[in-house]
């Protein structure tokens, strides 16, 4: 790590009008990475030069993006915990995100559900408990007023406002259920993400032509946990003029869920015309598809 006086000297050169010199300084700061951010933030606060402030903001943003991309690459190559994946995506928009309130609320919801569960409950009765706690006690609901807003895809905002889109509500639903050993998994249904309640056997892809050998029923968290069968999925696909495929019926991986979360954000920002965000989120998609990340400069 560079000494404090050397770092201060380097940052003081950020006002150099020569773009080549500035690029060299920027690359050095980017190479240091996350530890340089406090010094950059201090320099920003002390400066009244808009050029220096803009350059500092740009460097901090790139460092944060690079760091997040590296963490996302570690996630996709590791355990792929669903909550951790959703939090990583939230950090894209909220780099200083405090996870404590989110973890606290999830723990409270889990506890509330656990208190009403017992070994004699059927699968349907367990879902009724989940629905009661999530949608009646804690008042989560679908954000119909601003359905396409990017905020619906950031779990910190969803937990704070208790409103979300089909995917984000399904993520919350799945996290709570799985933390209690309830076999509920996401299903990549087009245009309306849902979840499935599997039988009590360990996860294994259904091999039969009906796609639903191991699934008891489906749940729609966006409509407060309404329960439905394969026939309703069939009808929905027919309405969309789509051929039935296994992917539309079977549980998907946590990686698939986070990929869809990023795709939703890309779609939201396309509607808003935020081209820089679209470009960055497409880098996230490449990482989630297995491409090695090279830090941007």
N, C-alpha and C positions, 0 to 999 in steps of 0.2 A: 504493500500500500504506500502511496506517495505521502511524503511528509506534509504537515499542515501548511507550512510556509510556501512549499513548492506548489501545492494545490491552489492556494490563494493567488499566487503569481500567475498560474495558468488561467484561472477564472478571470483575473483582471485583464487578460488579453482578449476577452470575448468581444470587445468593441472594435477590434481591428477591422478596418474597412476592406482589407485584402481578403477576398473570399477563400483563396488558397490557404492562407494562414489560419483563417477561422476554421476551415474544414479540418486542418491538421489538429487544432486544439480540440475541436468537437470530437474527433476520432479518439483522441487520448482520454477524454472524459468518459466517452462511451465505453472504452476498454476497461476503465476502473469499475464502471457499473454502479450498482445500488448504493455502495458506501459513499459515493460522491454527492448523493442527492441532498443531504442536510446542508452541506457547504454551498451548493447551488441555490437552495432555497434562501439561505442567509444572504447571499449576494443579490438575489432578486429583490429582497426586502429593502436592502440598502441602496439599490440603484434607482435613479430617476430617468434613466436612459431607456426609452421604449425598445430600441434595437437590442440592447443587452437583455432586457426582460424577455423579449420574444425569443431570442436565441436560447436563453436558459430554459424557458418553457418547452421549447422544441427538444432540447437535449434530455430534460427530465422525462418528457413523454416517451421518447425513444427508449430510454433506459427501462422505464416501467413496462413498456410493451415487450422489449426483448426478454426481460426477466419473466414476465407472465407467459410468453411463448415457450420458454425453456421449461417452466413449471408444467405447462400443458403437455409438452412432449414427455416429461417424466410421468405424468398422470396416465397418458394413453399407453405407455409402456409398462405400467405397474398395475396396481390393484383396481383402479377405475372406480373408486368410491363415488357414488352418485352425488352426495351432498358436496363433497370436495370439488367435483367437476363443475357443479352449478356455481359454487363460490368463486372458482377461478374465472369463469365467464363474467360474473358480476364485477370482479376486480378490473375488468377491461374498462368499464365506465366509471367505477368507483375504486380507484387504486388504494385509497386509505380506508377501505372497508373494515369496520369493526365487526368481527364474526360473533362476538359474545352475545348480543341480543338475539341473533338468529339461533344460535345453539341453545340458548336459554328457553326460547319459545318452543323449539322443537322438543326439547326435554320435557317441558310442561305438558305439551300436547300428548307426547308418548305416555307420560305418567297418567294423564287423564283417561286415555284409552285403556291402559293396563289395569286401572282400578275397576273397570267395568267388564273385563274379560274373565272367563273361566274355562276350564278344560271341557266343559260340557256343551259349549256353544257350537252351533253349526257354522259353516263358512258364511252363509247368508247373515246369520246373527252377528258374526264378527264384523261384517261390513256395515251392518246397521249401527254398531257401536262406533266404528270409525267415522261414519257419516254424521252421527249425532255430535261427536266431539269436534270434528273439523269444521262442519258447516253450521251447526247450531250453537255450540258452546263458544267456539272461537271465531265464528262468523266469517269464514272464508267464502268467497263467491266469485263467479266469473265476471271479468271486466268487460261488460257488453258496451259500455259507453265509449271506451277507447281500446277496442279489441286489438288493433294493429300497432299500438304504441310500443316502442322498444322497452319501456319500463316493465311491461308484462313478462319480459324474459329475464329480468334480473331478480334473483331470488331474495336479495335484501329488500328490494322495493315490494315484492309480493308478500313477504313476511310482515313488512311494516304496514302496508295498506290493506292486507288481507284480500287483495284482488289480483287476479291473474288470468292468463289465457289457458286453453285446454292443456297445453304442455306443462306450463309452470305449476298449475294446480295438480296435475298428475305426478309431477316430481315430488311435491310436498306430500301427497297422498302415499306414494310409493315409499318414500323415506320413513314415514311414520309406521306404515304397515310392516315393512321389512325389519325395522328395528325391534319389532315385537314378534318376529318369526312368522308373520302372516304372509303366505306366498303370493304376493301381488306384484306384477311386473308390467312395465310399459309395453304398449303395442303401437307400432308405427302405422296407424290407419291414416290414409291421406286426408288432409284438411281438418281432421279432428282427432287429435291424439287421445287414446283411451288407455285403460289398464285392464289386465286379465287376472282372475283368481284361479291359480292352478291347484291341482290336487296336492296332497301332502308329500308326494315323492320329490326327490331332487330334480332340479331342472334338467330336462333333456328335450331337444327339438322333436316335435310331433312328426312321425314318419308316415302317417296315413294320409290319404288323399283329401280327407275332410279338414285337415290342418289343426283340428281342435281336440285331439285325442286326450290331452292332459288338462284341458281347461274346463272349469266348472261353469263359469259365466264371465261376462265383461262388465266393467263399471265405467261410467262417465263422470269424472270429478268436476267437469265444467257445468254439469247439471245436478250438482249437489249429491253426486254419488249414485245416480240412478243405475239400476242393474238391468242388463239385457242379454240376449242370447246371440248365437251365431247367425240366426235368421235375420236379426236386425242389421248385423254387419253386412250380410249378403245384400239386403235391400238398399243399404247406404251405398255400397259399391255399384250396384245397378243404377242407382240414381246418378252417380258420378260417371256412369258409362265406362267403368273399369272392370277388367277381368279379375276374378278372384285369384290372389296369389298368397302363398304361405306367409310372406312378410306382413300382410294385412291382418293376419289372425294370430300369429304366434308372438310370444314375448321377444322383445329385442334386448340388446345389451345396453349397459349404461353408456358405453361409447356411442352407440346409435342415438341415444337420448340427447347427449350433449352435442352431437353433430346436428341434430334437428334443432336444438336450441340456437346454435350459431346460424343455421339457415334461416330461422325465424327472424333473427336480428338483422341479417343481411336484407331480407325482404322488407322489414320495417324501415331500415335506413335508406333503401332504394325509394320507398314512397316519400321519404323526407329529403331525398337528394344529397345525402351525406356521403360523398364519393370517397373521402379519405377513410372513413370508418368501414365502408364496404371493402375497400382494398385490404385493410388490416384484418378484417374478419375472414376474408378469403384465405389469408395466410394461416389463420387458425384452422380452417377447413382442411388445408393441405397437411398440417401437422396431424390432425385427427385421422386423416387418410393414410398416415404412415410416412409422410415425407419429412426428411430431416430438416430442422430449422436452422437457417443461417441468420445470425443477428443483423438487423437492418442498421444502416448508418445514415 
